[in-house]
Amino acid sequence: MTTVLVRYFASARAASGVDQEVLQLPVGASVSEVLGLLRERHPDALGRILEAASFLVDGIAVRDYSRPLPDGSELDVLPPFAGG
């Protein structure tokens, strides 16, 4: 199993109702698979936010959603921000 810590920021935190959650996933699970699981767990407001969000894995922007997540990874969910 692979353990991934998902951290939510701003409106993603409000939509999920938690600051973070720990997921136990099969070895080799991808970012895309994690996002699918998050949509199942939080189908309403968070599902919409995930469509426009950016993601970091261990502090690095995700470009390839098929990328497998190593054990102990942190996945940050960053909704669009406004302001200046």
GROMACS elastic network, one bead per residue, 0.5 to 0.9 nm:
[ bonds ]
;  ai    aj funct       b0    kb
    1    24     6  0.62553   500
    1    25     6  0.55319   500
    1    27     6  0.51481   500
    1    28     6  0.87766   500
    1    71     6  0.77862   500
    2    23     6  0.80248   500
    2    24     6  0.56837   500
    2    25     6  0.50127   500
    2    26     6  0.58483   500
    2    27     6  0.52435   500
    2    28     6  0.77072   500
    2    29     6  0.77749   500
    2    69     6  0.78027   500
    2    70     6  0.68076   500
    2    72     6  0.70414   500
    2    73     6  0.86083   500
    3    22     6  0.68171   500
    3    23     6  0.56961   500
    3    25     6  0.63015   500
    3    26     6  0.87767   500
    3    27     6  0.89359   500
    3    69     6  0.89186   500
    3    70     6  0.81039   500
    3    71     6  0.51993   500
    3    72     6  0.52757   500
    3    73     6  0.70649   500
    4    21     6  0.84118   500
    4    22     6  0.57528   500
    4    23     6  0.52273   500
    4    24     6  0.66334   500
    4    25     6  0.75810   500
    4    34     6  0.89508   500
    4    69     6  0.76895   500
    4    70     6  0.80396   500
    4    71     6  0.65142   500
    4    72     6  0.54340   500
    4    74     6  0.57749   500
    4    75     6  0.70155   500
    5    20     6  0.69223   500
    5    21     6  0.58902   500
    5    23     6  0.63716   500
    5    72     6  0.71397   500
    5    73     6  0.62875   500
    5    75     6  0.61305   500
    5    76     6  0.83536   500
    6    19     6  0.85833   500
    6    20     6  0.53988   500
    6    21     6  0.53395   500
    6    22     6  0.61791   500
    6    23     6  0.74490   500
    6    73     6  0.85184   500
    6    74     6  0.58504   500
    6    76     6  0.58695   500
    6    77     6  0.73020   500
    7    13     6  0.80602   500
    7    18     6  0.86223   500
    7    19     6  0.60783   500
    7    21     6  0.67417   500
    7    22     6  0.88227   500
    7    74     6  0.71879   500
    7    75     6  0.61877   500
    7    77     6  0.61513   500
    7    78     6  0.88433   500
    8    11     6  0.81486   500
    8    12     6  0.53832   500
    8    14     6  0.83983   500
    8    16     6  0.77073   500
    8    18     6  0.74086   500
    8    19     6  0.54266   500
    8    20     6  0.57746   500
    8    21     6  0.86104   500
    8    75     6  0.86744   500
    8    76     6  0.61052   500
    8    77     6  0.50491   500
    8    78     6  0.68910   500
    8    79     6  0.86995   500
    9    12     6  0.54333   500
    9    13     6  0.50355   500
    9    14     6  0.81532   500
    9    19     6  0.72848   500
    9    20     6  0.89319   500
    9    76     6  0.75785   500
    9    77     6  0.62364   500
    9    78     6  0.57054   500
    9    79     6  0.71163   500
   10    13     6  0.54287   500
   10    14     6  0.67165   500
   10    15     6  0.89284   500
   10    78     6  0.74702   500
   10    79     6  0.69633   500
   10    81     6  0.83919   500
   11    15     6  0.60388   500
   11    16     6  0.85293   500
   11    46     6  0.84189   500
   11    49     6  0.77770   500
   11    78     6  0.85527   500
   11    79     6  0.65749   500
   11    80     6  0.87744   500
   12    15     6  0.50527   500
   12    16     6  0.60505   500
   12    17     6  0.83398   500
   12    18     6  0.88863   500
   12    19     6  0.87806   500
   12    45     6  0.83479   500
   12    46     6  0.61082   500
   12    49     6  0.64933   500
   12    50     6  0.79483   500
   12    53     6  0.85822   500
   12    77     6  0.68598   500
   12    78     6  0.71298   500
   12    79     6  0.61907   500
   13    16     6  0.53281   500
   13    17     6  0.59106   500
   13    18     6  0.57654   500
   13    19     6  0.55072   500
   13    20     6  0.78787   500
   13    46     6  0.85899   500
   13    77     6  0.86363   500
   14    17     6  0.51846   500
   14    18     6  0.71733   500
   14    19     6  0.82896   500
   14    45     6  0.89363   500
   14    46     6  0.85268   500
   15    18     6  0.81807   500
   15    42     6  0.78678   500
   15    44     6  0.81442   500
   15    45     6  0.53918   500
   15    46     6  0.50349   500
   15    47     6  0.87484   500
   15    49     6  0.81070   500
   16    19     6  0.78977   500
   16    20     6  0.87359   500
   16    41     6  0.87299   500
   16    42     6  0.61908   500
   16    45     6  0.77345   500
   16    46     6  0.59120   500
   17    20     6  0.89787   500
   18    21     6  0.71758   500
   23    34     6  0.84658   500
   25    28     6  0.82249   500
   25    29     6  0.63105   500
   25    34     6  0.81927   500
   26    29     6  0.56852   500
   27    68     6  0.82881   500
   27    69     6  0.81687   500
   27    70     6  0.79415   500
   27    71     6  0.78629   500
   28    67     6  0.85329   500
   28    69     6  0.63679   500
   28    70     6  0.73501   500
   28    71     6  0.89837   500
   29    32     6  0.81904   500
   29    33     6  0.61720   500
   29    34     6  0.72083   500
   29    66     6  0.85792   500
   29    67     6  0.81579   500
   29    68     6  0.52825   500
   29    69     6  0.60343   500
   29    70     6  0.84477   500
   30    33     6  0.51371   500
   30    34     6  0.64212   500
   30    35     6  0.87391   500
   30    65     6  0.66167   500
   30    66     6  0.52141   500
   30    67     6  0.51854   500
   30    69     6  0.56615   500
   31    34     6  0.51017   500
   31    35     6  0.62551   500
   31    36     6  0.86928   500
   31    57     6  0.87329   500
   31    62     6  0.83613   500
   31    64     6  0.80951   500
   31    66     6  0.60915   500
   31    67     6  0.60924   500
   31    68     6  0.65168   500
   31    69     6  0.66203   500
   31    75     6  0.84115   500
   32    35     6  0.51176   500
   32    36     6  0.62782   500
   32    37     6  0.87473   500
   32    64     6  0.88603   500
   32    65     6  0.50698   500
   32    66     6  0.59836   500
   32    67     6  0.80423   500
   32    68     6  0.89494   500
   33    36     6  0.50406   500
   33    37     6  0.63036   500
   33    38     6  0.86949   500
   33    65     6  0.85052   500
   33    66     6  0.82043   500
   34    37     6  0.50624   500
   34    38     6  0.62073   500
   34    39     6  0.86653   500
   35    39     6  0.62032   500
   35    40     6  0.86878   500
   35    47     6  0.89470   500
   35    50     6  0.76059   500
   36    39     6  0.51272   500
   36    40     6  0.63966   500
   36    41     6  0.87992   500
   37    40     6  0.50712   500
   37    41     6  0.62416   500
   37    42     6  0.85994   500
   38    41     6  0.50312   500
   38    42     6  0.59202   500
   38    43     6  0.76728   500
   38    46     6  0.80710   500
   38    47     6  0.76538   500
   38    50     6  0.87122   500
   39    42     6  0.52296   500
   39    44     6  0.79593   500
   39    46     6  0.69912   500
   39    47     6  0.50455   500
   39    48     6  0.87635   500
   39    50     6  0.78904   500
   40    43     6  0.53574   500
   40    47     6  0.82475   500
   42    45     6  0.72621   500
   42    46     6  0.57229   500
   42    47     6  0.64560   500
   43    46     6  0.63265   500
   43    47     6  0.50793   500
   43    48     6  0.81884   500
   44    47     6  0.54184   500
   44    48     6  0.68342   500
   45    48     6  0.54438   500
   45    49     6  0.64888   500
   45    50     6  0.88712   500
   46    50     6  0.60587   500
   46    51     6  0.87631   500
   47    50     6  0.52763   500
   47    51     6  0.67714   500
   48    51     6  0.54239   500
   48    52     6  0.73455   500
   48    53     6  0.89959   500
   49    52     6  0.56012   500
   49    53     6  0.59769   500
   49    78     6  0.89925   500
   49    79     6  0.63011   500
   49    80     6  0.83853   500
   50    54     6  0.79389   500
   50    77     6  0.77267   500
   50    78     6  0.86214   500
   50    79     6  0.73131   500
   51    54     6  0.88436   500
   52    78     6  0.89638   500
   52    79     6  0.65747   500
   52    80     6  0.66768   500
   53    77     6  0.65354   500
   53    78     6  0.53804   500
   53    80     6  0.58642   500
   54    61     6  0.75622   500
   54    62     6  0.75840   500
   54    76     6  0.82338   500
   54    77     6  0.62863   500
   54    78     6  0.50905   500
   54    79     6  0.62506   500
   54    80     6  0.74052   500
   55    59     6  0.89038   500
   55    60     6  0.82262   500
   55    61     6  0.59391   500
   55    62     6  0.55976   500
   55    63     6  0.85655   500
   55    75     6  0.67027   500
   55    76     6  0.54741   500
   55    77     6  0.50571   500
   55    78     6  0.59109   500
   55    79     6  0.85662   500
   56    59     6  0.52159   500
   56    62     6  0.54826   500
   56    74     6  0.78432   500
   56    75     6  0.56203   500
   56    76     6  0.50139   500
   56    77     6  0.69964   500
   56    78     6  0.79171   500
   57    60     6  0.52666   500
   57    61     6  0.64838   500
   57    62     6  0.64370   500
   57    69     6  0.80915   500
   57    73     6  0.66402   500
   57    74     6  0.55977   500
   57    76     6  0.64946   500
   58    61     6  0.85669   500
   58    73     6  0.60339   500
   58    74     6  0.51291   500
   58    75     6  0.65384   500
   58    76     6  0.79388   500
   59    74     6  0.78929   500
   59    75     6  0.81530   500
   59    76     6  0.77892   500
   62    65     6  0.67388   500
   62    67     6  0.84832   500
   63    67     6  0.87056   500
   64    67     6  0.55917   500
   65    68     6  0.82463   500
   69    72     6  0.84062   500
   69    73     6  0.64392   500
   69    74     6  0.89435   500
   69    75     6  0.89684   500
   70    73     6  0.57763   500
   78    81     6  0.81010   500
